[in-house]
Amino acid sequence: MCPVLGCSAPPYPDADVVRHVAEEAAVSRYLEGRRLLPIAKEVARVFEQAQTTLRAMQDALEGRLHARRGESESDACLNLRAGRA
């Protein structure tokens, strides 16, 4: 991708990058990064999905705690912050 703000030029093809980079180690690192990028994106997606699920579970548990104590959410939150849970 072009580093210039607002430019929508597509990324250089791998063959062009390899052709213009002389150092073999740099080419290897570049190709390895390109290979791992889809995996990293999928890991990030799954992590975010897990975080969303955990937040929902936490909210549900907190709601049950409030209901069990007969407190409003704001009262219960204040008690938790004050260490009176």
N, C-alpha and C positions, 0 to 999 in steps of 0.2 A: 504494500500500500504506500501511497505517496505521503511523505511526512508534511507536505505543505497543507496548511489549514484550508479546507474547502475543496481541495483537489479530489476528484473521484477516480483517478487513474487506477487501473487494476494492479495487483501485485505482479512483480516480475516472475516469469516462468522459472522453475527450478533450473532448467538447462541454461538459461542466461546467467543466473547467479553463479552456477558452477563454472561456466566458461570464463567468467571475469574475476574469479577469486583464485589466486595462485596457490595459496597455502592449503595443502591437503587436509590438515587438521581442522581448519576453519570450515571447509566444505563438509567434512564429516559431522561437525557440530551443527551446522546449518540443517543438513538433511535429517539428523536425529531430532532436532527441534521441530521440524516440519512433521516428522512421523509422530511425535508425541503430542502435538497440539490438539488433535481431535480427542485424545484420551484425557488431556487436562480439561478441556471444555466439558466433557461428559462428567468427570469427577466434580467439577464446580456445580454443574446442574443438579447432580444427585445430592451433593452436600446441601445446596440451597433448599431442595425439596425436603430433606431430612430436618433441616432447621425449621421450616414451616410447620412440619408435622409435630415436632417437639414443642414449638410455641403453642400450637393449638391444644396439645395434651396438657401443657402447663396451665393454660387459661382454664381448661375444663376442671382440672384438679383444684385450682384456686377458687373457682366458682362453687364447687362442692364444699370446700372448707368454709367459705363464707356462709353458705346455706346451713351447714351443720351447726355453726356457732350462732346463727340467727343475727349475724351482723350485716351491715351494708358493706359493699366492697370497699368504700373509702375508709370506714372504721377499721376493717380488718387490715387494710394496707398500712394504716397509721400504727396499729398495734404491732405489726411485723417490723416496721421501721424502728419502733421504739423498743423492740426486744421483748414484747409482752405476748408473743405468739403462744 
